[in-house]
Amino acid sequence: MSRTEFVIATAIILFIAFCLGWFANWLIHRFTRVAAGDVAELDRMSQELHEAEETRDQAITYLQQREAELTNQLSQTEAELRAAMDGLRDARQETEELRAWIDRQQAS
């Protein structure tokens, strides 16, 4: 093979490789191309997703505030219950003491 034949063969091989690469690139872009309607739909879906995330965040914030309020209310109710139970215990004790005093007064 002479030098000229080698250069021509190499040029043909490089040209065929270039053509195959270009064809492969065209096929990839052909199959992965996104239509304008699909882009609009993706934009709409991303906007809806953003709005849904904001709504979720607002709901989480509301639930955390509500939970804090209910926890506070429960703590206050438990404190009132303890105070009422202490008052009832004191009243029962006082009642027992009065009954004992009355029984002693009637016995004497």
Stockholm file with secondary structure:
# STOCKHOLM 1.0

chainA/1-108         MSRTEFVIATAIILFIAFCLGWFANWLIHRFTRVAAGDVAELDRMSQELHEAEETRDQAITYLQQREAELTNQLSQTEAELRAAMDGLRDARQETEELRAWIDRQQAS
#=GR chainA/1-108 SS CCHHHHHHHHHHHHHHHHHHHHHHHHHHHHHHCCCHHHHHHHHHHHHHHHHHHHHHHHHHHHHHHHHHHHHHHHHHHHHHHHHHHHHHHHHHHHHHHHHHHHHHHHHC
#=GC SS_cons         CCHHHHHHHHHHHHHHHHHHHHHHHHHHHHHHCCCHHHHHHHHHHHHHHHHHHHHHHHHHHHHHHHHHHHHHHHHHHHHHHHHHHHHHHHHHHHHHHHHHHHHHHHHC
//
